[in-house]
Amino acid sequence: MARPPTDRESAFRLLPAMDELLRAPRAAALCARAPRALVQELAAAELAAWRDDIKAGRLDAAELEARLAAGELFTRLEQRLARELGRGVVRAVNASGVVLNTGLGRAPVHPEAAEAMRVAAESYCVLEVDRWSGERNQRDDYLSDLLRRLTGAEAGIGVNNNAGAVLLLFSTFAQGRSAIVSRGELVEIGGSFRVPNVMERAGAELVEVGTTNRTRLADYASAIDARTGLLIKVHTSNFRVVGFTEEATADELARLGRERGVTSAYDLGSGLWEGDGAPALAPLLGGEPLLLDAVKSGVDVVTFSGDKLLGGPQAGLLVGRRATIAALRKNPLYRALRLDKVALAGLEKTLELLLAGRGAELPARAMLAATANELRPRAEELQRALSALPGLALELVSEGSQPGSGSAPGVLLPTWAVRVRPARGSAGALAARLRAAPVPVFTRVQDDAVLLDPRTLLPGDLERLVDAFRGALAGS
Ligand SMILES: *Cc1c(COP(=O)(O)O)cnc(C)c1O
């Protein structure tokens, strides 16, 4: 006589087999909307989750039967598929007020730069050929000239991002040798970019000088020996050391490098450019170093990002002496790190706009420059639009927006925000539903309220935001 099955065994037997599950009308409907293999993959994951619950004793046969009868297996499968189809790089609304929001792609580019990127992506383009002579050339010859005109440096070169620029720098000048860095500047930038780790991967030995809060020029000078390949100053982008502090200036480092025949460099990170037609961001950003000052200091090379305060697509830019840039270009790593045609097209257009005195039009720079007085009517408009929806308590509040991406830490740009408290449910739950909207909306949750900052809204975002709220409230 076979023993009767345990409750757990009965529960396992209730779960449908994959074939049977996929034949059911609700699963068949999903297979009409998405590849069958994908629906099957998600169904397998859902069944596995139910099996885990049975195994762990969280789900008994009676409960399982009730859930199956209610169609819950299919409801969950539909949810899984909806999530899967909303994955990837899709448009989002940034209502967080964090301008260079790394999670949301940092600087949105100017529409003309976006158009140049679209054209480069969908057509052939003049990339590594001189259209007048028909001869091959370097893909960033023109970029080099734009960077020269913009910064006053002799030449420039572009790579995939600033982390790549710094890697190329260490690899070119300090591989098998050493690089001297201040202890106060051994920074970690978000996303696990640590200066000492990058140096190690580039095969450079790290020589630390000074202390966390004070490093003098003499510290660098006495550390230079026959192995020294690079003197580098790193902008401590995302933190500030305050109080009893001292650091060598870029000018001093440049002079020391020249005297001792060692290459000098300044990793600027944000790359704040100030010039004709650009809004004066420096006074707003609390002493963020300027690109033009860094170049003028005389260091051999300056590195910075394309998608931070410059306001362009993702890129790492190196500008400096012609011979220094030529050495970087000869490094085989350059070939591995070079810019793709789409980013290059967007970057060229961004630099052209800056050179044409149209820097104020670059979205990230315009957002940073917006004053509280300019933002107030936009916050009011947002409040009015949301007041048409039921179940929300709305309030206009004086707030601060963050520049983001480690630019100007501790700086808050005065803004007006709309504080939203839902009549039902928590602010966190509302924020989660807004992120799940067809066009996801990212907000700030503070003191159990959802905070909407108009500073980072782009044209058309107000309507998208209101749509997301409408959906979120309907589904709550
Ligand atoms: C942001 C930053 C980097 C990394 O730049 P990415 O463009 O993000 O790769 C490197 N150094 C400094 C000082 C930075 O601020």
The ligand as a Tripos MOL2 file, in Angstrom:
@<TRIPOS>MOLECULE
LIG
   15    15     1     0     0
SMALL
NO_CHARGES

@<TRIPOS>ATOM
      1 C1         33.3240   61.8050  -12.4490 C.3       1 LIG1
      2 C2         34.7900   61.7440  -12.2950 C.ar      1 LIG1
      3 C3         35.5280   60.7280  -12.9200 C.ar      1 LIG1
      4 C4         34.8640   59.6640  -13.7420 C.3       1 LIG1
      5 O1         34.3110   60.2380  -14.8900 O.3       1 LIG1
      6 P1         33.2500   59.4250  -15.7850 P.3       1 LIG1
      7 O2         32.9680   60.3390  -16.9270 O.co2     1 LIG1
      8 O3         32.0820   59.1730  -14.8930 O.co2     1 LIG1
      9 O4         33.9110   58.1600  -16.2020 O.co2     1 LIG1
     10 C5         36.8890   60.7290  -12.7450 C.ar      1 LIG1
     11 N1         37.5080   61.6660  -11.9950 N.ar      1 LIG1
     12 C6         36.8290   62.6540  -11.3740 C.ar      1 LIG1
     13 C7         37.5780   63.6460  -10.5410 C.3       1 LIG1
     14 C8         35.4460   62.7270  -11.5140 C.ar      1 LIG1
     15 O5         34.7480   63.7040  -10.8900 O.3       1 LIG1
@<TRIPOS>BOND
     1     1     2 1
     2     2     3 ar
     3     2    14 ar
     4     3     4 1
     5     3    10 ar
     6     4     5 1
     7     5     6 1
     8     6     7 2
     9     6     8 1
    10     6     9 1
    11    10    11 ar
    12    11    12 ar
    13    12    13 1
    14    12    14 ar
    15    14    15 1
@<TRIPOS>SUBSTRUCTURE
     1 LIG1         1 GROUP 0 **** ****
